[in-house]
Amino acid sequence: MRKKLIVAGILLVVAIAAIWGGSVIYASVENGRAADQLSLSTPTSGAGPVGTLDAAELSGTWKISAGSQAGYRVKEVLNGQDVTVVGRTTEVSGEAGIDGTSLTSATAVVEMGNVATDNGSRDRQFQGILKTAEFPTSTFTLTSPVDIAAIAGGSASAEASGELTIAGVTRAVTVSLKAQTMDGSVEVQGSIPVTFSDFGIAAPDLGFVKVENTGTIEMLLQLKR
C-alpha cells in the first residue's frame, strides 16, 4: 500500500512538473510571437526627420489613410506564466483637425470585428466579450486641444485628453502621442492604458488561464490630406 502511495505521489509530481514545464514552453513561444509595440516608422532623433511642414502646411483636415493600424496588448496568466497577447487590425478610419500648431480635433474609429491575434479561438472569445456584433466599433475622440508646435520641426510628443468608447461604454482617457512629419504626411503613434472593468468588460478567468484586468490600446496612424 505504501509503495502504491509513493508511486502515486511520484506520478503526481511528474504530472505537475509536466504541466508547469509545458506552460513555460508555451509562454516562451507565445511571447516570442507577440508583435512589438507599434512605433513610428523612422527614428525621430539621430538621423533627423523625414520631412518638415510649417504651420501653414499643417493647418487643415487630415484623414486616417491606408497603412494605419490599431489593436490591444494584454497579458494572460497561464499556470503562473505571463503570456503577452497582441491583437491588431488595419480597419481604422477617422480624421484630425490642425489649426496652426494646435491639434484641435481628432477621431479614430476601429472595426473591432477585424481585430485578430494568431489564435482564432481567442479571437472569437474576444469578440464575444466585447459584444462586437452589437458594438462593432470602438472610438477615440479628442476632447482638448493639444500643442504640437514641435512637429513643425519634424517630430513632437504630447499627452492628450480624450474619450474612449468600447462595447458601448465611454470613459475619459489620456493618450500618449508621438508624431512626425513624413514628406507631406503625418505619422502618429499612440497608446492608451485601459482597465477593462471600467468599460463593463469582464476579463476571462478559466482558473488555469486568466486575462489581467488591465491592458493597452495601441495605434499607429498615417494621416494624409
C-alpha positions in Angstrom: 0.0 0.0 0.0 2.8 2.3 0.9 4.6 1.6 -2.4 1.4 2.5 -4.2 1.2 5.8 -2.4 4.8 6.5 -3.2 4.2 5.7 -6.9 1.1 7.8 -6.9 3.0 10.7 -5.3 5.8 10.4 -7.8 3.3 10.4 -10.7 1.6 13.4 -9.3 4.9 15.3 -9.1 5.8 14.3 -12.6 2.3 15.4 -13.9 2.6 18.8 -12.1 6.2 19.2 -13.5 4.9 18.4 -17.0 2.1 20.9 -16.8 4.4 23.6 -15.4 7.1 22.8 -18.0 4.5 22.9 -20.8 3.2 26.2 -19.6 6.8 27.6 -19.5 7.4 26.4 -23.1 4.0 27.7 -24.3 4.6 31.1 -22.7 8.1 31.4 -24.2 6.8 30.5 -27.7 3.8 32.9 -27.5 5.9 35.8 -26.1 8.3 35.3 -28.9 5.5 35.6 -31.4 3.9 38.7 -29.8 4.3 41.7 -32.1 6.4 44.6 -30.8 4.7 47.8 -29.7 3.6 50.0 -32.6 6.1 52.7 -33.2 7.0 55.5 -35.6 8.4 54.0 -38.8 11.6 56.2 -38.7 13.7 57.5 -35.8 12.8 60.9 -34.5 16.4 61.5 -33.4 19.8 60.9 -34.7 19.3 60.9 -38.5 16.6 63.6 -38.2 13.0 63.7 -39.5 12.0 62.5 -43.0 10.4 65.9 -43.8 9.2 69.1 -42.3 6.0 71.1 -42.6 5.4 74.7 -41.4 2.3 75.8 -39.5 0.5 76.9 -42.7 1.1 73.5 -44.3 0.0 71.7 -41.2 -3.3 73.6 -40.8 -6.4 71.8 -42.2 -8.1 68.4 -42.1 -6.0 65.2 -42.2 -7.6 61.8 -42.9 -6.5 58.5 -41.5 -5.3 56.5 -44.5 -4.0 53.2 -45.7 -1.2 51.7 -43.6 -2.8 52.7 -40.3 -3.4 50.0 -37.7 -4.7 49.7 -34.1 -5.2 47.0 -31.5 -4.6 45.8 -28.0 -1.9 44.4 -25.8 -2.9 42.3 -22.7 -1.3 39.6 -20.5 -2.7 36.2 -19.9 -1.5 34.3 -16.9 -1.3 30.5 -17.7 -0.4 28.3 -14.7 1.6 31.2 -13.3 3.3 32.1 -16.5 2.8 35.6 -18.1 1.8 35.4 -21.8 1.6 38.6 -23.9 -1.3 38.7 -26.3 -1.5 41.2 -29.2 -4.4 41.8 -31.4 -4.3 44.1 -34.5 -6.4 45.4 -37.3 -5.8 47.7 -40.3 -9.5 48.7 -40.4 -9.1 52.1 -38.9 -10.7 55.4 -40.0 -11.2 58.9 -38.9 -9.6 62.3 -39.2 -7.7 65.1 -37.3 -8.0 68.8 -37.5 -5.0 71.1 -37.1 -5.1 74.9 -36.7 -1.6 76.4 -36.9 0.4 74.4 -34.3 -2.6 73.1 -32.4 -4.3 69.7 -32.8 -7.9 70.9 -32.3 -9.9 67.7 -33.1 -9.3 64.0 -33.7 -11.4 60.9 -34.1 -10.2 57.4 -34.7 -12.7 54.5 -35.3 -11.6 50.9 -35.1 -13.6 48.0 -36.6 -13.5 45.6 -33.6 -14.7 42.5 -35.5 -11.5 42.7 -37.6 -9.1 42.7 -34.6 -7.1 39.4 -34.8 -4.3 37.6 -32.9 -2.6 34.4 -34.0 -5.4 32.3 -32.4 -8.9 32.1 -33.9 -10.5 30.6 -30.8 -9.1 33.5 -28.7 -10.4 36.0 -31.3 -13.9 34.5 -31.2 -13.9 34.8 -27.4 -12.6 38.4 -27.6 -15.5 39.3 -30.0 -18.0 37.7 -27.6 -16.7 39.5 -24.6 -16.6 42.9 -26.3 -20.1 42.2 -27.9 -18.7 43.2 -31.4 -22.0 42.0 -33.0 -23.8 44.7 -31.0 -21.0 47.3 -30.8 -18.9 46.8 -34.0 -16.6 49.8 -33.5 -14.5 51.4 -30.7 -13.9 55.1 -30.9 -11.4 57.6 -29.6 -12.3 61.3 -29.6 -10.0 64.2 -28.6 -11.6 66.4 -26.0 -9.0 69.2 -25.6 -6.6 70.9 -28.0 -3.0 69.7 -28.0 0.0 71.9 -28.7 2.1 70.3 -31.4 4.3 73.2 -32.3 7.4 70.9 -32.2 6.1 68.9 -35.1 6.8 71.8 -37.5 10.4 70.9 -37.0 9.8 67.2 -37.7 8.6 65.5 -34.5 6.6 66.0 -31.4 5.5 64.2 -28.2 2.4 65.1 -26.1 -0.2 63.8 -23.7 -3.8 64.2 -25.0 -7.1 64.0 -23.2 -10.0 62.3 -24.9 -12.9 59.9 -24.6 -12.6 56.2 -25.5 -15.7 54.1 -26.2 -15.5 50.3 -26.0 -18.5 48.0 -26.1 -20.9 51.0 -25.9 -19.2 52.4 -22.7 -17.4 55.8 -22.8 -14.7 56.8 -20.4 -12.2 59.7 -20.2 -8.7 58.6 -21.0 -5.2 60.1 -21.6 -3.3 59.0 -24.7 0.5 59.3 -25.1 1.2 60.6 -28.6 4.3 60.7 -30.7 4.1 62.2 -34.2 6.4 63.1 -37.1 6.1 64.7 -40.5 6.9 62.5 -43.5 7.2 64.2 -46.9 3.8 65.9 -46.8 2.1 63.4 -44.5 1.9 63.0 -40.7 2.5 59.7 -38.8 1.1 59.4 -35.3 1.8 56.7 -32.7 -0.4 56.5 -29.6 -1.0 54.3 -26.6 -3.8 54.3 -24.0 -3.7 52.3 -20.8 -7.1 50.8 -20.0 -8.8 48.9 -17.2 -11.4 46.6 -18.8 -13.8 46.6 -15.8 -14.2 50.4 -16.3 -15.9 49.5 -19.6 -18.1 46.8 -18.1 -15.8 44.1 -19.6 -15.1 41.0 -17.5 -11.6 39.7 -18.2 -11.8 35.9 -18.8 -10.9 33.7 -15.9 -10.8 29.9 -16.6 -8.8 29.0 -13.5 -5.7 27.7 -15.2 -5.7 30.8 -17.5 -6.7 34.3 -16.6 -6.6 37.5 -18.5 -5.4 40.5 -16.5 -7.9 43.4 -16.0 -5.6 46.0 -17.5 -4.1 46.3 -20.9 -3.0 48.9 -23.6 -4.7 50.2 -26.7 -2.2 50.8 -29.4 -2.4 52.7 -32.6 -0.2 53.8 -35.5 -1.9 56.3 -37.8 -0.9 57.5 -41.2 -2.5 60.9 -41.8 -2.9 62.5 -45.3 -4.8 65.4 -46.7 
